[in-house]
């Protein structure tokens, strides 16, 4: 899971526009839930281009596990705060109504794979302090979720979770706190997901090892008494270095899966080695360009 900046709200969910589907539904739900606690059919969030906008926003990845949606499911429009009913833990009786006033609120919507959404999170929404839960639209309560919201710009998700070189997700903030509860409630520990991350983590570590190997070879040759004798070898190493380094950089693009894992494993590497590597690559390109124009 990684922070994703929320993009502009689709017109259909513009609550400031009295003609929008969201505004009309909001008025209906406020009136409906004055005397009822369930069985309202929410529709506004699934109209227009809402799902398409969420796919753009999350780069077609699950907001929770970061799997490419097309690889695991069709994808769900997920309500971070459950719209119909909620409970704090599995097995607890569902409590009605849910956060009905947020069913059509763009800021409450995420894109999730059906495994994270339907098999794990479902209607769970625990709070740090259950006595401070907002149960109606007009309650003046400031609640604090025990789950991490990947679109909340006030939280640094990396303060709560991290990944090992084996692709295992771990929490930083202690048992029962936000990192732990998010891993648990989103199912981010599940074996198949962990195995997929493990494979990627190994690929990342292999690329880093390859890059360091090329750097060592190049530096050894350059510091030798007659480096000119080995210029062909240097050029081959530079070419291969560029190829592997580019592949590693591409793994950090927003559209790449498991970006939180990748950044966890590469940030320090790029910080300490990036300038030297890019300088060598620039030198390689200059040599290549000279050869092309016959200099």
VOBA-1610 file (N, C-alpha, C; in pm, whole numbers, padded with zeros to 5 digits, always signed):
BEGIN
Unk+00085-00118+00000Unk+00000+00000+00000Unk+00089+00124+00000Unk+00046+00224-00078Unk+00124+00346-00090Unk+00030+00464-00108Unk+00075+00582-00068Unk-00010+00700-00081Unk-00034+00731-00229Unk-00160+00761-00261Unk-00199+00800-00397Unk-00278+00930-00387Unk-00229+01032-00454Unk-00294+01164-00449Unk-00429+01158-00521Unk-00530+01209-00456Unk-00664+01206-00514Unk-00676+01308-00627Unk-00735+01266-00738Unk-00755+01354-00852Unk-00891+01422-00841Unk-00920+01509-00937Unk-01045+01586-00932Unk-01168+01496-00933Unk-01267+01540-00860Unk-01393+01466-00847Unk-01468+01461-00980Unk-01520+01344-01018Unk-01603+01335-01140Unk-01728+01423-01123Unk-01777+01477-01232Unk-01893+01567-01227Unk-02014+01501-01161Unk-02032+01373-01186Unk-02150+01303-01134Unk-02151+01300-00980Unk-02033+01315-00918Unk-02024+01311-00772Unk-01996+01448-00710Unk-02014+01552-00787Unk-01988+01687-00738Unk-02100+01731-00644Unk-02074+01722-00515Unk-02176+01755-00415Unk-02204+01905-00405Unk-02121+01986-00469Unk-02146+02131-00470Unk-02241+02171-00581Unk-02275+02076-00668Unk-02366+02100-00780Unk-02501+02037-00749Unk-02603+02119-00732Unk-02735+02068-00692Unk-02798+01981-00800Unk-02742+01983-00921Unk-02796+01902-01031Unk-02724+01769-01045Unk-02619+01748-00967Unk-02542+01624-00981Unk-02616+01506-00920Unk-02582+01387-00967Unk-02641+01264-00912Unk-02609+01251-00763Unk-02488+01289-00725Unk-02447+01277-00585Unk-02530+01367-00494Unk-02550+01491-00535Unk-02626+01584-00452Unk-02770+01537-00435Unk-02831+01493-00545Unk-02970+01446-00539Unk-02982+01324-00448Unk-02886+01232-00459Unk-02892+01112-00374Unk-02865+01148-00228Unk-02775+01240-00205Unk-02745+01282-00069Unk-02871+01334+00000Unk-02945+01417-00068Unk-03069+01469-00010Unk-03166+01356+00023Unk-03172+01257-00066Unk-03263+01143-00044Unk-03221+01061+00078Unk-03091+01034+00089Unk-03046+00948+00199Unk-03063+01016+00334Unk-03041+01146+00339Unk-03057+01217+00466Unk-03202+01205+00513Unk-03293+01220+00421Unk-03435+01210+00455Unk-03472+01065+00488Unk-03421+00970+00410Unk-03454+00828+00428Unk-03407+00777+00564Unk-03285+00812+00602Unk-03228+00756+00725Unk-03273+00829+00852Unk-03363+00921+00837Unk-03425+00980+00955Unk-03517+00878+01023Unk-03573+00785+00941Unk-03669+00687+00994Unk-03631+00542+00961Unk-03519+00522+00893Unk-03478+00386+00853Unk-03330+00367+00882Unk-03287+00241+00886Unk-03144+00217+00908Unk-03082+00124+00805Unk-03160+00082+00704Unk-03104-00007+00601Unk-03195-00012+00478Unk-03146-00089+00377Unk-03221-00118+00254Unk-03234-00001+00157Unk-03149+00099+00172Unk-03146+00205+00072Unk-03055+00158-00042Unk-03097+00180-00164Unk-03016+00137-00279Unk-02932+00254-00329Unk-02806+00252-00294Unk-02714+00358-00336Unk-02675+00337-00483Unk-02682+00444-00562Unk-02655+00431-00704Unk-02555+00532-00758Unk-02551+00649-00700Unk-02472+00759-00758Unk-02325+00723-00778Unk-02266+00652-00682Unk-02122+00624-00690Unk-02084+00534-00808Unk-02182+00463-00862Unk-02152+00371-00972Unk-02191+00428-01109Unk-02231+00554-01111Unk-02274+00614-01238Unk-02160+00692-01304Unk-02187+00732-01428Unk-02089+00812-01501Unk-01956+00744-01517Unk-01850+00822-01504Unk-01714+00768-01524Unk-01638+00752-01393Unk-01712+00728-01285Unk-01649+00719-01153Unk-01543+00609-01148Unk-01578+00491-01194Unk-01481+00381-01187Unk-01361+00408-01276Unk-01386+00464-01393Unk-01276+00496-01484Unk-01180+00597-01420Unk-01237+00695-01348Unk-01153+00794-01281Unk-01072+00731-01168Unk-01132+00636-01098Unk-01058+00565-00993Unk-00946+00481-01054Unk-00972+00422-01169Unk-00868+00343-01237Unk-00752+00432-01278Unk-00782+00553-01323Unk-00676+00649-01358Unk-00598+00689-01232Unk-00673+00721-01129Unk-00612+00768-01004Unk-00518+00664-00944Unk-00560+00538-00944Unk-00480+00432-00883Unk-00397+00353-00985Unk-00385+00409-01107Unk-00306+00342-01211Unk-00349+00197-01232Unk-00480+00176-01221Unk-00540+00043-01241Unk-00485-00060-01143Unk-00449-00014-01023Unk-00400-00104-00919Unk-00492-00098-00797Unk-00495-00208-00723Unk-00573-00212-00599Unk-00514-00112-00499Unk-00598-00030-00440Unk-00553+00071-00344Unk-00486+00008-00223Unk-00521-00116-00193Unk-00469-00182-00074Unk-00345-00268-00103Unk-00357-00365-00190Unk-00245-00458-00212Unk-00155-00418-00328Unk-00198-00323-00410Unk-00120-00272-00524Unk-00104-00373-00638Unk-00185-00476-00640Unk-00184-00567-00754Unk-00251-00498-00872Unk-00204-00529-00993Unk-00270-00479-01112Unk-00409-00540-01116Unk-00511-00457-01126Unk-00649-00505-01118Unk-00680-00608-01224Unk-00638-00587-01346Unk-00671-00680-01453Unk-00610-00817-01431Unk-00508-00824-01345Unk-00443-00952-01316Unk-00516-01031-01208Unk-00597-00965-01128Unk-00659-01033-01015Unk-00811-01027-01015Unk-00870-00926-01078Unk-01015-00913-01077Unk-01057-00800-01168Unk-01188-00778-01178Unk-01239-00663-01253Unk-01226-00535-01173Unk-01214-00547-01043Unk-01200-00431-00957Unk-01334-00381-00905Unk-01334-00338-00780Unk-01454-00286-00715Unk-01436-00140-00681Unk-01547-00067-00684Unk-01549+00066-00623Unk-01567+00042-00474Unk-01466+00071-00399Unk-01463+00041-00255Unk-01493+00166-00173Unk-01578+00150-00073Unk-01606+00257+00021Unk-01516+00238+00143Unk-01424+00331+00164Unk-01333+00319+00278Unk-01414+00311+00408Unk-01503+00405+00426Unk-01601+00394+00535Unk-01724+00326+00478Unk-01760+00208+00528Unk-01868+00128+00468Unk-02001+00203+00464Unk-02067+00196+00350Unk-02189+00275+00329Unk-02313+00214+00394Unk-02323+00081+00397Unk-02446+00015+00441Unk-02446-00020+00589Unk-02338-00082+00634Unk-02326-00126+00774Unk-02178-00143+00804Unk-02145-00156+00930Unk-02005-00170+00969Unk-01993-00260+01092Unk-01874-00311+01113Unk-01837-00371+01240Unk-01687-00355+01258Unk-01640-00380+01378Unk-01498-00355+01407Unk-01410-00476+01382Unk-01467-00595+01400Unk-01390-00718+01384Unk-01476-00825+01318Unk-01411-00926+01261Unk-01484-01040+01205Unk-01564-01108+01315Unk-01686-01150+01280Unk-01769-01220+01376Unk-01859-01130+01456Unk-01828-01003+01458Unk-01912-00907+01531Unk-02037-00877+01448Unk-02149-00863+01514Unk-02275-00833+01445Unk-02264-00700+01371Unk-02313-00698+01247Unk-02312-00574+01169Unk-02400-00469+01236Unk-02353-00348+01232Unk-02428-00236+01292Unk-02479-00146+01181Unk-02608-00115+01188Unk-02674-00032+01089Unk-02716+00101+01150Unk-02722+00206+01070Unk-02673+00214+00932Unk-02522+00234+00930Unk-02467+00226+00810Unk-02326+00256+00793Unk-02309+00405+00769Unk-02205+00440+00700Unk-02176+00581+00670Unk-02253+00621+00544Unk-02385+00624+00558Unk-02474+00646+00443Unk-02449+00780+00375Unk-02409+00882+00450Unk-02388+01015+00394Unk-02259+01026+00313Unk-02177+00921+00318Unk-02051+00920+00243Unk-02055+00824+00124Unk-02170+00764+00101Unk-02181+00665-00008Unk-02149+00726-00144Unk-02179+00854-00159Unk-02159+00922-00288Unk-02047+01027-00280Unk-01970+01020-00172Unk-01862+01117-00150Unk-01733+01068-00217Unk-01683+01142-00313Unk-01563+01104-00389Unk-01445+01073-00296Unk-01432+01148-00188Unk-01318+01128-00098Unk-01325+00999-00018Unk-01438+00929-00025Unk-01453+00803+00047Unk-01438+00682-00045Unk-01413+00707-00173Unk-01408+00599-00270Unk-01265+00561-00309Unk-01242+00431-00320Unk-01114+00376-00361Unk-01138+00270-00468Unk-01033+00225-00531Unk-01039+00112-00624Unk-00974-00007-00555Unk-01043-00119-00549Unk-00987-00236-00480Unk-01012-00364-00558Unk-00921-00459-00545Unk-00944-00591-00603Unk-01048-00662-00519Unk-01116-00759-00577Unk-01224-00824-00503Unk-01172-00907-00386Unk-01045-00948-00389Unk-00991-01026-00276Unk-00976-00936-00154Unk-00911-00821-00170Unk-00896-00729-00058Unk-01032-00680-00009Unk-01120-00648-00103Unk-01247-00586-00068Unk-01349-00685-00013Unk-01371-00795-00085Unk-01480-00885-00049Unk-01439-00997+00047Unk-01312-01038+00041Unk-01269-01149+00127Unk-01209-01102+00259Unk-01158-00978+00261Unk-01090-00933+00382Unk-01155-00809+00445Unk-01148-00695+00381Unk-01199-00575+00448Unk-01350-00581+00468Unk-01423-00610+00363Unk-01569-00620+00370Unk-01628-00498+00441Unk-01698-00520+00552Unk-01763-00409+00624Unk-01684-00365+00748Unk-01562-00413+00760Unk-01484-00380+00880Unk-01435-00236+00876Unk-01452-00168+00988Unk-01401-00032+01000Unk-01377+00001+01148Unk-01270-00054+01204Unk-01238-00028+01345Unk-01182+00113+01366Unk-01203+00166+01484Unk-01153+00298+01521Unk-01052+00287+01634Unk-00969+00386+01646Unk-00875+00392+01758Unk-00954+00401+01888Unk-01061+00481+01886Unk-01148+00496+02002Unk-01293+00475+01956Unk-01349+00359+01988Unk-01483+00325+01941Unk-01591+00418+01998Unk-01562+00485+02109Unk-01661+00577+02166Unk-01673+00705+02086Unk-01579+00724+01993Unk-01581+00844+01909Unk-01613+00807+01765Unk-01720+00734+01746Unk-01762+00696+01611Unk-01876+00787+01566Unk-01864+00836+01445Unk-01970+00920+01390Unk-02077+00828+01333Unk-02196+00830+01391Unk-02302+00738+01353Unk-02411+00801+01268Unk-02412+00933+01260Unk-02509+01003+01177Unk-02438+01117+01106Unk-02500+01164+00999Unk-02439+01270+00920Unk-02421+01399+00999Unk-02505+01420+01101Unk-02501+01544+01177Unk-02433+01529+01313Unk-02364+01417+01335Unk-02287+01400+01457Unk-02159+01484+01450Unk-02131+01558+01554Unk-02009+01639+01556Unk-01902+01564+01633Unk-01852+01461+01568Unk-01751+01375+01628Unk-01633+01363+01532Unk-01514+01374+01585Unk-01394+01353+01502Unk-01341+01214+01534Unk-01361+01122+01441Unk-01317+00984+01465Unk-01182+00959+01401Unk-01111+00861+01455Unk-00979+00826+01402Unk-00978+00679+01360Unk-00975+00652+01230Unk-00976+00514+01183Unk-00852+00438+01228Unk-00870+00309+01250Unk-00758+00222+01284Unk-00698+00160+01157Unk-00757+00195+01042Unk-00709+00147+00913Unk-00647+00262+00835Unk-00544+00232+00758Unk-00477+00333+00677Unk-00554+00357+00547Unk-00576+00482+00517Unk-00642+00522+00393Unk-00534+00563+00294Unk-00515+00491+00183Unk-00407+00522+00089Unk-00421+00657+00019Unk-00537+00724+00035Unk-00552+00855-00028Unk-00550+00968+00075Unk-00514+00937+00198Unk-00509+01037+00304Unk-00371+01104+00305Unk-00366+01230+00263Unk-00237+01298+00254Unk-00184+01346+00388Unk-00259+01320+00495Unk-00212+01359+00628Unk-00135+01245+00696Unk-00132+01129+00632Unk-00061+01014+00686Unk+00055+00975+00595Unk+00166+00938+00655Unk+00276+00880+00579Unk+00270+00729+00601Unk+00221+00656+00504Unk+00200+00512+00519Unk+00329+00440+00555Unk+00442+00492+00507Unk+00570+00427+00536Unk+00610+00440+00684Unk+00536+00522+00758Unk+00559+00528+00903Unk+00496+00409+00975Unk+00412+00335+00903Unk+00335+00228+00966Unk+00369+00088+00913Unk+00407+00078+00787Unk+00436-00054+00730Unk+00565-00049+00648Unk+00628-00166+00632Unk+00747-00176+00548Unk+00757-00320+00496Unk+00850-00342+00404Unk+00867-00474+00342Unk+01010-00522+00360Unk+01025-00653+00377Unk+01157-00713+00386Unk+01205-00747+00245Unk+01330-00791+00236Unk+01387-00831+00107Unk+01323-00958+00054Unk+01243-01025+00138Unk+01169-01145+00094Unk+01026-01111+00055Unk+00993-00983+00054Unk+00858-00942+00014Unk+00755-00953+00124Unk+00799-00978+00246Unk+00706-00990+00360Unk+00673-00851+00413Unk+00544-00827+00433Unk+00501-00698+00486Unk+00499-00703+00638Unk+00549-00597+00701Unk+00555-00589+00847Unk+00506-00452+00892Unk+00466-00444+01018Unk+00419-00317+01072Unk+00525-00257+01163Unk+00524-00124+01172Unk+00624-00052+01252Unk+00571-00003+01386Unk+00439+00014+01395Unk+00382+00089+01506Unk+00326+00003+01620Unk+00359-00124+01622Unk+00318-00207+01734Unk+00190-00286+01712Unk+00179-00396+01782Unk+00063-00485+01772Unk-00066-00410+01807Unk-00167-00428+01720Unk-00297-00368+01746Unk-00312-00227+01697Unk-00207-00170+01641Unk-00213-00033+01591Unk-00238-00029+01440Unk-00227+00089+01380Unk-00274+00108+01242Unk-00203+00019+01140Unk-00072+00007+01151Unk+00000-00077+01056Unk-00045-00221+01064Unk-00045-00274+01186Unk-00086-00412+01208Unk-00229-00436+01164Unk-00322-00349+01203Unk-00463-00368+01170Unk-00490-00354+01020Unk-00415-00269+00953Unk-00432-00254+00808Unk-00384-00378+00735Unk-00270-00429+00774Unk-00218-00553+00714Unk-00318-00667+00734Unk-00373-00675+00853Unk-00467-00781+00889Unk-00600-00766+00816Unk-00658-00648+00818Unk-00792-00628+00763Unk-00797-00619+00611Unk-00685-00584+00549Unk-00680-00583+00402Unk-00624-00713+00347Unk-00579-00801+00435Unk-00525-00930+00389Unk-00392-00916+00317Unk-00311-00818+00355Unk-00185-00793+00285Unk-00078-00896+00316Unk-00108-00985+00408Unk-00016-01093+00447Unk-00041-01222+00370Unk-00148-01227+00290Unk-00190-01355+00233Unk-00078-01420+00150Unk-00067-01554+00157Unk+00048-01626+00100Unk+00075-01600-00048Unk-00028-01605-00133Unk-00005-01586-00276Unk+00047-01446-00307Unk-00007-01348-00235Unk+00038-01210-00253Unk+00182-01195-00207Unk+00213-01256-00094Unk+00349-01249-00041Unk+00448-01316-00135Unk+00407-01429-00195Unk+00494-01499-00289Unk+00521-01414-00413Unk+00418-01345-00461Unk+00435-01257-00576Unk+00532-01144-00543Unk+00517-01086-00425Unk+00608-00979-00383Unk+00750-01034-00365Unk+00761-01158-00315Unk+00892-01219-00294Unk+00967-01232-00426Unk+00896-01274-00530Unk+00958-01288-00663Unk+01007-01152-00712Unk+00923-01050-00696Unk+00962-00915-00739Unk+01079-00864-00657Unk+01075-00888-00527Unk+01183-00843-00439Unk+01317-00905-00481Unk+01313-01033-00518Unk+01437-01100-00563Unk+01487-01037-00693Unk+01394-01006-00783Unk+01432-00941-00909Unk+01499-00806-00882Unk+01442-00732-00786Unk+01499-00602-00750Unk+01639-00619-00693Unk+01655-00713-00601Unk+01785-00735-00539Unk+01887-00785-00641Unk+01843-00869-00735Unk+01933-00918-00841Unk+01981-00803-00928Unk+01891-00712-00961Unk+01928-00597-01044Unk+02028-00508-00971Unk+02007-00487-00844Unk+02101-00407-00766Unk+02239-00472-00763Unk+02240-00604-00747Unk+02367-00678-00746Unk+02438-00668-00880Unk+02360-00682-00989Unk+02417-00669-01123Unk+02478-00531-01144Unk+02406-00430-01104Unk+02453-00292-01121Unk+02584-00270-01045Unk+02588-00317-00922Unk+02709-00302-00842Unk+02826-00377-00906Unk+02794-00493-00967Unk+02898-00570-01035Unk+02955-00494-01155Unk+02868-00433-01233Unk+02914-00353-01348Unk+02998-00235-01300Unk+02954-00170-01192Unk+03029-00056-01141Unk+03168-00098-01097Unk+03175-00210-01028Unk+03305-00259-00981Unk+03398-00290-01098Unk+03344-00357-01199Unk+03425-00393-01318Unk+03476-00268-01387Unk+03387-00173-01409Unk+03424-00049-01478Unk+03531+00026-01399Unk+03511+00041-01269Unk+03607+00115-01187Unk+03742+00045-01179Unk+03738-00089-01176Unk+03864-00165-01173Unk+03943-00143-01301Unk+03873-00147-01415Unk+03941-00129-01544Unk+03993+00013-01558Unk+03911+00111-01520Unk+03950+00251-01535Unk+04075+00282-01450Unk+04085+00217-01334Unk+04200+00243-01246Unk+04322+00157-01280Unk+04311+00075-01383Unk+04424-00010-01424Unk+04527+00074-01501Unk+04652+00023-01518Unk+04757+00100-01585Unk+04723+00138-01729Unk+04656+00050-01802Unk+04626+00077-01944Unk+04478+00055-01973Unk+04390+00142-01923Unk+04245+00123-01942Unk+04202+00126-02088Unk+04283+00193-02174Unk+04248+00202-02315Unk+04245+00065-02381Unk+04322-00029-02328Unk+04326-00164-02384Unk+04193-00237-02365Unk+04114-00189-02270Unk+03990-00260-02236Unk+03866-00174-02263Unk+03879-00078-02353Unk+03767+00012-02377Unk+03643-00060-02430Unk+03663-00167-02508Unk+03547-00243-02559Unk+03471-00309-02444Unk+03548-00361-02347Unk+03484-00423-02230Unk+03408-00318-02149Unk+03470-00200-02135Unk+03404-00091-02062Unk+03272-00054-02128Unk+03274-00043-02260Unk+03153-00005-02333Unk+03044-00110-02317Unk+03082-00237-02319Unk+02983-00345-02300Unk+02923-00337-02160Unk+03010-00313-02060Unk+02961-00302-01922Unk+02869-00180-01906Unk+02906-00069-01971Unk+02823+00051-01964Unk+02687+00029-02029Unk+02688-00041-02141Unk+02562-00071-02211Unk+02472-00158-02124Unk+02532-00262-02066Unk+02453-00351-01981Unk+02408-00280-01852Unk+02495-00195-01801Unk+02460-00116-01682Unk+02338-00030-01710Unk+02338+00037-01823Unk+02224+00122-01859Unk+02095+00042-01869Unk+02105-00076-01930Unk+01987-00161-01949Unk+01926-00203-01815Unk+02010-00251-01724Unk+01960-00299-01594Unk+01913-00182-01508Unk+01986-00073-01511Unk+01949+00044-01431Unk+01816+00101-01478Unk+01795+00105-01609Unk+01667+00154-01663Unk+01552+00065-01618Unk+01575-00066-01621Unk+01472-00160-01576Unk+01439-00139-01429Unk+01541-00111-01348Unk+01519-00086-01205Unk+01441+00043-01185Unk+01475+00145-01262Unk+01403+00273-01253Unk+01258+00257-01296Unk+01236+00176-01399Unk+01099+00155-01448Unk+01011+00088-01343Unk+01072+00009-01256Unk+00995-00057-01150Unk+00943+00042-01048Unk+00995+00167-01051Unk+00950+00270-00957Unk+00847+00365-01018Unk+00804+00337-01141Unk+00703+00422-01203Unk+00569+00404-01133Unk+00484+00507-01129Unk+00354+00497-01061Unk+00266+00383-01111Unk+00282+00344-01236Unk+00199+00238-01293Unk+00249+00098-01257Unk+00366+00088-01196Unk+00423-00043-01164Unk+00357-00101-01038Unk+00339-00233-01035Unk+00277-00296-00917Unk+00371-00296-00796Unk+00312-00301-00679Unk+00386-00315-00553Unk+00493-00206-00537Unk+00452-00084-00569Unk+00544+00030-00567Unk+00600+00057-00428Unk+00519+00033-00327Unk+00566+00054-00190Unk+00683-00039-00159Unk+00672-00164-00200Unk+00781-00260-00182Unk+00905-00214-00258Unk+00887-00178-00384Unk+01000-00139-00469Unk+01073-00018-00410Unk+00997+00082-00369Unk+01060+00201-00311Unk+01131+00167-00181Unk+01073+00077-00104Unk+01133+00033+00020Unk+01272-00027-00005Unk+01285-00100-00116Unk+01409-00173-00146Unk+01507-00093-00231Unk+01463+00020-00288Unk+01551+00093-00380Unk+01585+00236-00340Unk+01511+00295-00250Unk+01532+00437-00217Unk+01675+00466-00175Unk+01727+00388-00081Unk+01864+00410-00033Unk+01966+00383-00143Unk+01937+00283-00225Unk+02027+00247-00335Unk+02039+00364-00433Unk+01926+00420-00474Unk+01928+00533-00567Unk+01994+00655-00503Unk+01973+00672-00374Unk+02028+00787-00303Unk+02181+00782-00299Unk+02236+00664-00277Unk+02381+00650-00261Unk+02455+00621-00392Unk+02387+00556-00486Unk+02454+00514-00609Unk+02403+00585-00735Unk+02287+00647-00726Unk+02222+00701-00845Unk+02305+00799-00923Unk+02365+00899-00857Unk+02441+01003-00928Unk+02558+00943-01004Unk+02632+00852-00939Unk+02748+00791-01003Unk+02706+00707-01124Unk+02597+00634-01109Unk+02549+00549-01218Unk+02505+00634-01336Unk+02427+00737-01310Unk+02376+00821-01419Unk+02489+00898-01488Unk+02592+00930-01413Unk+02709+00996-01473Unk+02778+00902-01571Unk+02793+00774-01531Unk+02855+00676-01620Unk+02769+00650-01743Unk+02638+00643-01724Unk+02547+00620-01837Unk+02555+00737-01935Unk+02561+00860-01883Unk+02574+00978-01969Unk+02703+00971-02049Unk+02810+00923-01983Unk+02939+00909-02051Unk+02930+00805-02162Unk+02860+00694-02134Unk+02841+00589-02235Unk+02765+00643-02355Unk+02661+00719-02330Unk+02581+00775-02440Unk+02663+00872-02524Unk+02749+00947-02457Unk+02834+01041-02530Unk+02931+00966-02621Unk+02989+00857-02570Unk+03079+00775-02651Unk+03004+00716-02770Unk+02884+00665-02744Unk+02803+00605-02851Unk+02769+00708-02958Unk+02732+00828-02917Unk+02696+00933-03013Unk+02817+00973-03098Unk+02931+00976-03037Unk+03053+01012-03112Unk+03081+00909-03220Unk+03061+00783-03185Unk+03084+00676-03283Unk+02986+00687-03399Unk+02862+00723-03368Unk+02761+00732-03473Unk+02792+00842-03574Unk+02850+00952-03525Unk+02879+01063-03618Unk+03023+01059-03667Unk+03098+00955-03625Unk+03230+00933-03676Unk+03336+01022-03619Unk+03317+01070-03494Unk+03418+01156-03430Unk+03530+01072-03369
//
